[in-house]
Amino acid sequence: MILLEERFWVAKSDLVTGAVFNQENWTLFDRHEYTIFNPVHTWIEFINRLIGALSGLPILLMTLLAFVQVRKNLWNAVLSFGVLFLLGFEAWLGKLVVDGNLVPNQITIHMMGSVAIVLLLLAIRARNDNSSQVLPKSILRVLIALLVAVVIQIFLGTQTRELVDAAVDHGIVERLEIIPSIEQAMPRIHRSFAWIVILLTSALFYLRRAKGVEIPGFNALLFAVGLEWTIGVALYFLGLPKAMQPVHLLLSIGILASVSYPLFLALRRS
């Protein structure tokens, strides 16, 4: 592929290019209208694909080992195959997202697929954890509600990110104007729904002290929720600083892990 006169061209077959452009050897790339070559974006996408490919190796090995021991632990094999299938689906969908220049809704599906992979991996880890802690039912109910709320909040956040990208594409230069310019209610819902996560976390904090039990990773959960809320406020009032957006995303996955792992562990023991 080459960039010529602000248009991408794709070679019709393998060839060694000369100094003069011969249109007979090329066809216009028409999958999307994005014609800007950004080396930083290219390297980020390349590293993303490389990490995705490398992560497939241990997951493939885990699945093979799980099937070798399928008679001993059926669920390990089932969950491992689910992770492997989802990873393949994510790779395929990721290619479609890039080819279509961040196609709306596909980004959300891509993100929720990664959420599903994290949940399955944590479920496998919990099933093979030998600890024997049992949590009261009241705490289990709050953990379930908090897990559902976090998944919904990640979905809302991804939808908000799609609207932000669309606003940027329409030529809004000042980042402080992006959120106010979005007419849809999604950013407001995403912002308001954060209070549900905070309230459920607070309820979990109260029940943990009232029942006198320890929840694995609870301190990490408190730290992640507090930092996530702080960054969310900064994103809104400071005009979506670029450096904070990936941190906001990573913290959401950290919160997801901090909630789901003790829940899976407790459900296995109950």
N, C-alpha and C positions, 0 to 999 in steps of 0.2 A: 504494500500500500504506500502511496506517495501523496503529498499535499502539494497541489499546484493550482495557482490562481484561486485560492480560498475554497478549493473543493478537493475532496478525497477521491483518489482513483485506485482501483484494485486491479492487479495483474490478471489477465485471462488465463495465464499458465505460467509455470516457472520460467524465468528468463533472467539474463544479465542485462541490466539497463545500460544504455549508452548516454552520451552527453546531451543528445537531442531527444525530446519527448516525441514518441510515436504513438498517436492515439489508437492505432490499430491493435496495440498490445494491451490496452487498458480499457476498463469500463468504469463508469461513475458509481461510487458507493452511495446507495440510496436508502439505506436502512434508517437513517436519521439525518437531520440537517445540521448537526453540530460539526463545525469545521475548524475548531481551534485545537492546535496541538500544544498541550501543556506538559512539559517533561515531568514536573512534580506529580501531577495526576497519573501520568503513565507509570511512573515508578511505584506509586502507591498501589495502583491496580495490579502491577506485576508482582509486588511483594505479597499482596492479598491472595493472588492465585497460587503463588509458591507455598505460602503457609497452608492454604487449603489442601494442596496436593500432599505436602509433608504430613499433615494431620491425618490424612487417609491411611498412611502406613501403620501407625499404632492401632488405629481403629480396625483395620483389616486383620491385623494380627490378633487383636482382642476377640474379634468375631470368630476367627478360626479356632482359637483356643477354647472359646465357649462352646463351639459345636463339637470339639473333641470330647468335652466333658458334659455333653448334653444330657446324658442319663443321670448324672450326679446333680445337675442344676439346670433345669429346663428354662427357667426365667432368664438366666444369664444369657443363654443363646438367643432367646426371643428379643430381649432388650438390645443386645449387641447388634443383631441383624437390623433392628429398627434404626439404630444410630448409623450403621453403614448405609442403609437405604436413604436416610434423610441427608447424609453427607453427599451422596451421589445426586440427589434431587437438588440440593443447594448449589452444587457445581454447575449443573445444567441450567438452573434458573438464573444463577449469577451471570452466565454467558448471555442469556437473553436480556437481562437488565442492562449489561454493558453495551450489547449490540444495539439496543433500542435507546441508548443514552438516558438511562435511569427512568424507565417506563413507570408511570404512576401505578400504584397498587402492587405491582410486582416487587417493589422495594419493601413494602410492608410484609408481603408473603415471604420474601427472602429473610427478613429479620425474624419473623415468627418461626420460620424453620430453624434458625439458629437457636432460638429459645427452646424449641422442642428437643434439639440435640443436647443442650445443656441439662435439661430436665431428665432425659433418659440416662445420660452419663452419671448424674447424681443418684438416680434411682439404682443403677448398677452398683455404685459405690456403697450406698446405704445397705443394699441386700448382702453385701460381703463384709460389712462392718460387724465386728464381734462384740461391740459394746452392748450393754443391757439396760439402758435407761428407758424408763416408761414415763410419759408425760400425762398429766391430768386431761380429761376430755375437754374441759373448758379452754385449755391452752391449745389443744389440737384444733378445736373449732376456729379459734382466732388465727392460728397458723394457716389453716385452709382458706379462710376469708382473705388473709393478707396475701397469700400466694395468688389467688384469683385477681385481687386488686392490682398487684404488681404486673401481672401478665396484661391486664387491660390497660394499665398505664403505659406499658411499653408499646402496645398497639397504638394508643392515642398519640404517643410521642412520635412514632414513625409516621403516622398520618400527618402530624403537624410538620414534620421535617419535609415531607413531600410538598406541602403547601408553601413552605419557605423556599424550596428550590424553584417552584413555579413562579413565585414572586420575584426571585432573583433573575430568572430567565426573561421576565417581562420588563427588565430594565430599571428596576429600583436600585439606585446607587447607594443611598444612605442606609446602612444596616439598621439604624434606629427606627427607620420607617417601615421595615419589613412586617413586623408583627401587627402594627396598627392598620397596615394596608390590606391584610387578609380579611376578607368579608365573612368567610365561613366561621362557624362557632367552634371548630375543633381546637384551636389554641386555647380558648377560654375553658373548654371542657377539660383539656389536658392539665391546665394550670389549677383548676378547681379540684380535680380528682386527686391531686397530690395530697390534699388535706385528708382524704379518706385513708391513704397509706399512712400518714402521720398519726391519725387517730387510732388505727388498728395497731400500729407499732407501740403507741402509748398504752393501749389496753394490754398488749402483750407484756410490756414492762411492769404494769401494775400486777397482773396475774402471776408473773414470775416471782415477784417479791412476796405476794400474798400466799402463794402455795409453797414457797421456799424450795423451788427446784431450779436446776441449771438447764439452760437451753443451749446446745452446742452452737457456737458462732454468734451468740446474741450480741456481744459487745461489738463485733464487726458489723452486725446489722444496724445497730444504733449509729455507729460512726458513718456508715455508708448512706443511711437515710438522711442524717443531718447534713452531710456534705453534698448529697444530691440535691436537697432542698435549697441549700445556699447557692450552688451553681445554677440551679434553675432560676432563682431570683436574679442572679447576675446576668444570665442570658437574656432575660426579659428587659432589664433596665439598662444594660450596657450594649444593646444592639447585636446580640448573638455573636460574641467573640468566637472566631473560628477555632481557636485552641481549646475552648471549653466544650465544644460540641461533642468531640469524641470521648472526652472524659465523662461527660454526662451520660453518654451511651454505655460506656464500660461500667460505670457505677450501677446502672440499672441491672446489668447482668450479675454484678456482685451482690446486689440486694436479692435478686432472684435466687442465687445460690444459697445465700444466708438463710432464706426462708424455707426453701424446698428441702434442703438436706436434713435438717432436724425433723421436719415433717415426715419425710420418707423413712427416716430412721425409726421414729416413734411408731408410725403405722405398721412397720415391719414387726416391731416388738409387741404391739398391742393385740 
